[in-house]
């Protein structure tokens, strides 16, 4: 593993016991699994179920409403956003290039595409 720990989030609509769209620091990485720091607890997650990057993105994650969603307001519709810093879920505005987190009060860009590379996010801004 590199000197700077990578970051990972769940890729797709699978329930692995971690918040979809939230970025977690990778504590350990093997060919089959990643051990993530989930609020100071280590959780093992299958590596093929994760998107792993070397730099933590500073962009809201846009998540399709999971099939097994609980505690998500119906009025949020089919998608919602997850803060890149504190992992708080929030309603996705109809047209916005950026959004303030209701919990940590930091402002981050919103992006339609959710693929990332080592250089940063790829894709168009919502709006």
N, C-alpha and C positions, 0 to 999 in steps of 0.2 A: 504494500500500500504506500502511496506517496507520503511525503512529509506533512502535507496539508490534507486532513481527512476529507474524502469526498462527501457528497450529499446525495440523498436518494428520496424518491417518492414513488407511491404505487402507480403503476401504469395500467390503466383500464379499470373496469367495473368489477373488482374482486374484493371480498371482505377478508382482510388479513389482520384485523385488530389494530390497525393504525388509520389515521384520518386520511382519506383520499384527497390528493392535492397538496397535502402538507409536506414540507421538506424536512428530512431528519438527517442528522450527522451520522455517517457510517463509522462504526467503532471497529468492525472487523469485516473483512471481505474474503470469501473463498469462491471457488468455481461454482458452487451450488447455492450459497446463501450469503446474505448480508446481515450483520448484527447492527441494528439501529439504536441510537440513543433517543428513546421516546419519553420525554419528560423525566430524565434521569433514571430510566429503567431500560435495560437492554432487551431488545426483542429480535428474534431471528425471523427473517422473511426470505422466501425463495428469491434468489437473485434474478431469475427470469421474469418475475412479476414486478420488477422495479425499473425505473429510469434513474440512471446514476450519472452525476455530473461532478466536475472537479471544483466548480465555483457555485456557491449558493445563489440561485437567481433572486433578483429583487423585482419580481413581476408577480402579480396575482395569478394563482392557478385558477383556471376555469374548469369546473367539474360538472359532468353530466350527472343529473340526479340518480343516485344508485337505486337499483331495484329493491334493495332491502333498507331503504332510508328510514331512520327514526329521528325524531326531534328536529326535522327540517320543515319549516313552514311551507304549506302547500302554495301560498301566494308567491313563493320564489320561483315557481315554474319548473322547467326542465333542467335548468343550470343554476349554479351558484358559484361564488368566488371564495378562495381560501387565501388568507393573508400570508405572504412569504416570510414574515418575521415571527408572528405569534400564533399562526395556524387557526385563527378565528374564522369561522364561516360567516359569509355575508351575502345579502341579496345582490344580484348582478344587475346594474343599471342598464337601461335599454341602449343608451348612446353615451359613451364616456371613453376618454383616452386614458384616464387615471381615476383612482378612487382612494378615499381615506378610510383606514381601518377603524371601525367603531371601538375596538379594544385598545390597540396601541397608539392610535391616532397618527400613524405615519401614512404618507401618501406614496402609492406605487402605481406604475402603469398597468393597464389591462391589455391583454393580447388575445386575439382570437385563436391563433395557433399556439399549441402548448409543447412544441418540440424544442429542446434546448441542446446546445453544443457547448464546448469549453469556452467559446467566445461570447456566449450569451444567448438570449431568446431569438427565435426565428419566427417570423409571421407578421401579420397585419394587426394594427391597432383596432380595437372595436370602435365603431362609430360610423 
